Amino acid sequence: MSQMKQHNADNSPSSPGKFKMDKSPYILHKLRWHHSSLAKLTMWTFLFLFFIFFILYKSPSSSSTDLSRRSLRTTFWGGSEWEKRVRESSRVHSRNGFSVLVTGATGFVGTHVSVALKRRGDGVLGLDNFNDYYDPTLKRARQALLENAGVYVVEGDINDLTLLKKLFEVVAFTHVMHLAAQAGVRYAMENPSSYVHSNIAGFVSLLEVCKSANPQPAIVWASSSSVYGLNTQVPFSETDRTDQPASLYAATKKAGEEIAHTYNHIYGLSLTGLRFFTVYGPWGRPDMAYFFFTRDIMKGKPIPIFEGPNHGTVARDFTYIDDIVKGCLGALDTAGKSTGSGGKKKGVAQLRVYNLGNTSPVPVTELVSILERLLKVKAKRLLMKMPRNGDVQFTHANISLASSELAYKPTTDLQTGLKKFVRWYVSYYGDGKKSSQR
């Protein structure tokens, strides 16, 4: 405040002799009143702006769902005990094992991948911000599952550069499995900024830290089959066009692939993108059709079944979670080392992208029929035209590249996979009274 007052007092021209101040008592009194009022106005303006800032950014009662979802606020971390837990979770217990940072560790795929890595002797550290896109209690239950498997999950945002840098200071990760992302095609119409925050800015934040790490880790990350967008060539191949996204979610995933190319080219980071095709199974996401179909069929509620133009069939290449996990581990196992050091590229690094699907598209109507048989309940089907919300009519993966280079071979058909999912669902939610709403 004293600086502001000094600034106001010194507001007269700096060239002496060119301005003669009127020293009459009236003028001096008026100037003193003017300076005093201006100082008070400045002070109250500053206090008001500070109050608004405090309310918007600090007060938990005023935080909207969107703000909490995009917040960088991180649960307290640091200290010797915290570092000890981080190191212990990341410690390798097998010969030639990896030390892997898994982002989005309490997500659907992240949980299964983390457990699989830990079981085979790799060191695994999880990172997740536990946002409320869907029921956070499900994520906490997955966290308990991970804790039982020996995986510690650090609560934090991938845009928190201070936290990310600290993790790499504590552990020299050999690999990063980047699965943190804002998921869902339809939700992008409600909260587009969350997709930019997580899928673009978050990915860049992670790559910025990885490029400067010494040694640089190899990175495997989740892209999506959604990048194929309006492509009509079937089955979808990695060489097909991906420049016609049908949703903002797809656009952010496509942007991620271009960002990966940039960091590979400039900094020598080894990057492998995995295009997942409609992953399903136990501990899945409540926003996925197979999940909420199950919930609503059990509760006797009608379920929306979309049709394409002219009553066209809507079909998906449903891929069981265990098959996806095998593909993720195969990508990690075949990932080449990054070639940079200290943020500078030393040589050509590996850059890959693979489809991970099941190669057998199934109509959504058949999905419902299978669920009816497993649940022994007749579904109340509500046929609807497919809305213009970014969904595409069909997906179908060509997995020949992943098959030859990752030894990827899906083995679970939809009937078998849904049976395992329903068994888990009934076990977790019981009679359906426990909420599975997001």
N, C-alpha and C positions, 0 to 999 in steps of 0.2 A: 504494500500500500504506500509506503514512504517513497518508493521509486515512482509510483504513479503520480503522487502529489508533486514530487520534484519535477517530473516531466511537465505537469500542467503549469507549475510556477515558471518554468523555463521556456514557456511558449512564445516569448517575445523574440523578434528577429535578432540574429546574432551579429549583425553589422552595426557597431556603435556609431552614433552621430547622425544616423539617417531617420531616427524616430525619437521624438521628444514626448515623453509620457506626461499627460495632464495630471498634476499632483493636487488638484482640488479635493477637499474632504469628501464631496459627494461622489466623485469618480473613484477615489480610493476605497470608499465604503462599498460602492457597487462592485468593484473588482474583487474585494475580499469576500463579499456575499456570493459572487459568481464562482470563485474558486472553491469556497466552502461547499456550495450546493453541488458543484461538479464532482468534488471528492466524495460527498455522501452518495451521489447517484452512482458513481463508479463502484463504491464499496457495496452498495445494495445489489447492483447488477451482478457483481462478482459472486456475492453470496447466493443470489437466486440461481445463477448458472451452476454453481457448485451443488446446490440442493437438487436441481433437476438431474445433474450427472449422477449424484448419489442414488436418487430414486430409480433411475433407469438401469443402472449397472450394478448396484450393490444390494438393493432391497429384494430379498427372496420373495416377498409377497407380491411384487409387481412383475416378476419374471413370467413372461408368457411361455406357452409350450414351445413356440418356435425359438425363443431366445435360449431356453434351457437346452434345446436340442443342438443349438449351434454354439453353445458357450465354450470358452476355453478354460473355464474354471475347473480346477483339478483338485481331487481329494489330496489332503496333505501327504506329501511324500518326502523322502530323504532321510538321512540319518544312518547310523551304523547298522541298526537292526533291519531297516528297510533294505539297505544295500546287501546285507547278508541273505535276506530272502530272495532278492533278485539273482544273486550269484548262485545260490543253491538250486533254484528252479532252472537256471540256464546251464547247470553243470552237465557235461556229457557223460553218459554211463555205458557207452559201447565203443568198441574200436572203430575208428574212422567216423564216429558220429558227428552230427552237426549241432551247433548252438543256434537256435532259431527264435527270432522275435516274431510272434504271431499277432498282427493287429486285427481288431474285431474278434478277439479270442472267444468271447461269450456269445457270438453270433452262431447261427445254425451250422454253417460249414466250419467256422473257426473252432468250435468246440470239438467236433469230430476229428478234425485234422490235428489239433493240439494233443488230444488223447492218443491218437495213433502214433504220433511222433514220440511221445513220452514212453509209450509201451515198447517201442523198438530201441530205446536207449538214448535218444537224442535229448539235448537240453532244450527246454521250451520255456519261454517267458511270454505271458499274454499281456495285451494292452487293449483296453476297451473303455468307452466313455458311458456305457450303460444308458444310452438315450432312450426316450420313451416313444419312439416310432411305433413300437408295439409293447405289450405288457412287460415292464422291466422285471417283474418277479420271475418270469420265465428265464431271463438272462441271469438272474441271481441264482436260480436253481442250477443252471448250467455251470455257473461259477463254482458252486459247491461240488459239482461233478468233477470239475477240473482240479479243485483243491484236493479232492480224494485221490486223484491220479498223480498228484505231486506237481501240478502246474500253478504257479503263482500268477495272478492277474493284477497288473497295475492299473488303477483307475485313472484315466487321463485321456485327453484329446490329442489326435494325431497332428493337430495344428499347434500344439504347445511345443515349440521348438526347444525351450529350456529343458523340458522333461525328456524329449527325445535325445537331445545331446547328452544328458546325464545318463540315460540308459546305455548309450554307446560308450560312455566313459567307464561305466561299471563293468560292462560285458563286451568283449570283442565278438559280436555276432558273426557267424560265418554266412548265415542266410536270413532273409526276411520273407515271411509268408504274409503278404499284405491283403487282408480280407476285409478290412474296415471300409465301409461305404454306406451311403444312404441308398437303401434298396427300394424297389417298388416302382412300377411304371405309372400307375394312376395317381399316386400321392404327389408326383411332381407337379400336377396341376394345382395342388393346394399349397405347397410349400417349395417352390422352385429354388429358393436360396439355399436350402439345406443340402441340395444336390451339388451345387457349386462349392459350398463350404467343405463338404466331405470328399466328394469324388474328384474334384479338381484341385482345390487349394490344399486339401489334406494330402493328396498324392504328391504334390509338389513339395510340401513341407517334409514329408518322409524322404523323398529323393534328395533334397538339399542336405539333409543330415547324412544320408548314406554316401553321397558323393565325397563328403569331407572326412568320413570315417577312415581309419587306417588300421587294418586293411578294410577295403570296401567289401560289403557283403554281396552275395548274389541275391537277386530279388525275384520272387515269383508272386504274381498278383492276379486278382480276380477281375477279368473283364466280363463280358456278358454276350450271350447269343443275341441280345437286343441290338447289337451294333449292326446286324444284317438288315434291320429296318424294313424298308419297302422292297428289298431284294426278292425277286420271284423265282430265281433259279434254285431248283431243289435237287439233292440236298445241299444245305449251305456248306460251302467250302472256304477255307482260309484265304483263298485267292479271289473270292467274290468281292464285289463292290460293298463298301461299308460307309458310303458317304451320303446315305439317304435315311438318317435316323427318323423313326416314327414317334419318338418321345424325347423329352428332355433327359430322362434317365439314360436312354441310349446315347444321346449326344454327349453326355458327360463321360460315359464309358469309352466312346470313340475318341474323345479328347484325351482320355488317359492313355490310349494306345499311341497317339501322336506325341504326347509328352514323354512317354517311355522311349520312343525313338530318339527324341531330342537329347535326353540325358545319357542314352547309350552312345550316341554319336559324339557328344561334347566331352563327357566325363568318363567314358569307358565302363559304365555300370552294366553288369550282366542282368538282363531283364527278360522274363518269360510271362506272357499274358495268357490267361486261361479263360476261354469263352464258355461259361457254364450254360447248360440247357436245362431249365426248369427242374431244379433239384428238389427232392422230396424225401421224407423219411422221419424217423423218431427225432424228437427235439426240434422239429421244424419251425418255420415261421408262420404265425397265425394269419398273416395277410395273404398267404397263398391259397389258391382255390381248393386244393385237396384238403387243406386244414379246416377252413371255415365251412366247406361242404359237410365235412364230418360232424363238426359242431352243430350246424343247423339241422342236419338230418336227424341227429339224436334228440334235438329239442323240438322236432316237428315243425320247423320253420321252412318256408319256401326258399329254394336256392335258385339264383339266376344262372341260366345257361345261355351263353351268347351264340348267336348265329351270324355267319358272314353274309355278304350280299347274295340275294336269291336263295336264301336258306342254306347257304354254304356251310360246310362242316368246319368247326374250329378244332384244331388238333395241336397237341404239344408233344415234344420229344422228352417225356418225363425220364429223369435220370436219378437213380437211387443214390442216396448219400454215400454208401460204402464204395460205390464205383467212383464217385467224384473224389473221395479221399485217396483212392489208389492213384488216380490221375495227378492229384496234387503232390503226392509223395514221389511219383515218377518224375514230375517236373523238377522237384528239388534235387533228386538223385542225379539227374542228367544236366543240371545247370552248370555252365562253365563259370570259372572265376571272373570277377570283375578285374579290369586291367588298370584302373586308375590308382593314384596315390596322392593324398593331400589335395584332392579336388582337381587333379590334372590327369588327363588320359595318357596312358603309356602304350596302348596298342588297341587293336580291334577287339571288341567284346561281343559276346553272344546276345542276339536279339531274336526272340521267338514268340509265336502265338499259336495256340492250339484250341480246337473244338473239343469239349468234353461233354458228349451227349450219349444217348442210348441207341441211336440210329433207327428207332422204331416209333414214329409218331402215333399217338393214340387219340382218337376223338374224345373231347371232354364228356360227351354223352356216355361213352364207354367207361370213363373214369367213374362217373356217377353210378353206373350199373354195378361196377365192382364194389363200390362202397355200400350200396344197398345190400348186396349179398353178404358182405362181411359184417355189417351192422344189423342185418336181419330187420331192416326198416325200409319202408317204401318212401322214396324221396318225393317231396312236393316240387316238381319241376316248373320253373317259370321261364319260358322261352323269351328271349329278348334280342333285339338287334344289337350288334356290337357297337358300343359307343365310340365316339371319336376322342379317345383318351390316351392314345398311344399304343394300345394293344394291337398285335398283329394276328392274322388269322391262323397261321401255322408256323411251326418251327421244325426243322429236320436237320440233324447234324451229319456231316461227312466226317468221320473220325479216322480216316486212313492215315493221316499224318501223325496223330497222337498214337495210333496203334503201332506204327513202324518205329517211331522215335522214343516213345515213352512206355512202350509195351502195355498200352492202355487197352483193356478189353472188358467192357461192361458185361455183367453176368446176371443181373437181377431184372426180371420182367416186372411189369406194373402190378400184376396180381400178387406176386410174392412180396414186393416192396410195400404195397398198401396194407397187406396183412400185418406186416411188422409195425407199420405206422399205427394202425388201429389198435393193436395190442398195447403199444406204448401210450397212446392217447387215453384209452380207458384206464390204464394203470395210473397215469399222471392226474387226469381230471376226474377220475371216479365216475359218479353218476351224472356228471355234467354240471353240478352246482358250482364247482370252482370256475371262476371266470376265465375264459380263453379269449376275451376281447382284448384288442390292443389298447 
